[in-house]
Amino acid sequence: MTILTKTCTPFEGQKPGTSGLRKKTRAFMQPDYLECFVQSVFNAIEGVSGKTLVVGGDGRFFNAEAIQTILRMASANGAARVIVGQGGLLSTPAASNLIRQRKADGGLILSASHNPGGIDADFGLKYNIANGGPAPEAITDRIFAETTSLSSYATLETPDLDLDTLGTVALGDMAVEIVDPVTDYAALMQSLFDFDAIRAMFADGLTLRFDAMHAVTGPYATAILEDQLGAPKGTVLNGVPSVDFGKGHPDPNPIWAKPLVDMVMSEDGPDFAAASDGDGDRNMILGKGVYVTPSDSLAVLAANAHLAPGYARGIAGVARSMPTSGACDRVAKAMGVECFETPTGWKFFGNLLDAGRVTLCGEESAGTGSDHVREKDGLWAVLLWLNILAVRKMSVRDILMDHWQTYGRNYYSRHDYEAVDSDAAHGLMADVTARLESLPGQSFRGCEVTSADQFSYHDPVDGSVSHNQGLCLSFKGGGRAVLRLSGTGTEGATLRVYLERYEAPDGDLTIETQAALAEIAGAVAQITDLAARTGRTAPDVMT
């Protein structure tokens, strides 16, 4: 089989963000665009000759075609074996598990996570390293450098492979192994959780609805929740993956999963409800009449993880992204374990997990996970919640209230201003950055600033430093605001404003969240001159 070397011209803007390269689908569909990025990845990791890779994605539009291209290029570049999810499907946590279980050298995951899918929507591709986690900045920097100077790529000219039939086939000198995407992941979940206790809880009448949002977790949730744990058929909603996610937005939050929220808030709603996103790494947790913020979910899981067999030994520590509320910090302090604050991006948890410094990790953007893989894991979070419910025999609402009465409540919300003019958004951030030193001591809308800084992270494991990770404003009385420009959008800029206020265990724990944060939100609006700079008087999404 003849290897073809094709000349190419570098594309501008192929810089991987916090979760790989994300662009509009049509950008990836341009001639040579995908090929140039894939070859740049291969070059940056010193080639793939003789290596084993895992490849799969969330099934969005162009997923199938892109995988065929990647397979041809892997073969032409000398890879020994590629393990592919049947039909090209692999949830991100399942891909991470496969890399680890099969001792692969790395993997290519095709996903734009929670972003919409379709020919006029979004597509993404990222490289994960041998520990199963996203490539660290040192590697993504090398990938970007390669994209700026690449002059050729290697591929084959062959028909598409049949990826629907399990087994191993040859592509040139490379073996392509097509595996069931669910089997290994389901076995991992069974090793971590008390399936018998959860099964008995369903048999006793606990009602559950899981919204797969027409995304990749549908087959996983159906196999585990319905087939293995005995939840009634129909428990999994929107369980068939679709290339455009049923024309929806596969982001598990109260805005994009509103039908599920409305269901669980109704008088006859289920006892427990959850949702996951496009590639299966995020989650939303709800109980009858109550929404659990991702920050609170991480804290509750940290406090109760020992109730699941896989964590009966206790946790070594916990890590959270900087914009995530400090709720889990209070749990870690009470338990006497380490707590780390990292930049946004799951890759920053990898060193801590590999070093055994932490067991649980979480981000406010609906991501939680543990040392079982090196990605956040939506269905894992759902199963841990179910295990906790089975042991404690309390409702989600009662567990939350008990938690707040023990540790206090971190009122918390994220306000997203989406598709903001890029110059305006960057100008706002630059202006606040220039004024950071002068802000402490000043009052805005009745809130006095006590500190203001630009967050930098010093990795305690490898000593690396990551600068410019977001602006932090602290207020007298325990309030906090964080400002960041998101790295996951594909149009304009997304300005994210994170608001937090702590209430002690003996304080008022039942204030409506936005009301509790109104003063801090007003202070941020005044400090940033947000309305004038962005033209927005309210956020597009509040979670």
Secondary structure by P-SEA (a helix, b strand, c coil): cbbbbbbbbbbccccccccccccccccccccaaaaaaaaaaaaaacccccbbbbbccccccaaaaaaaaaaaaaaaacccbbbbcccccccaaaaaaaaaaacccbbbbbcccccccccccccbbbbbccccccccaaaaaaaaaaaacccbbbbbbcccccccccbbbbcccbbbbbccccaaaaaaaaaccaaaaaaaaaaabbbbbbbcccccaaaaaaacccccccccccccccccccccccccccccccccaaaaaaaaaccccccccccccccccccccccccccccaaaaaaaaaacccccccccccccbbbbcccccaaaaaaaaaacbbbbbbccccccaaaaaaaccccccccccccccccccccccaaaaaaaaaaaaaaacccaaaaaaaaaaaccccbbbbbbbccccaaaaaaaaaaaaaacccccccccccccccbbbbbbbbcccccccccccbbbbbcccccbbbbbbbccccccbbbbbbbbccccccccccccccccaaaaaaaaaaaaccccccccccccccc
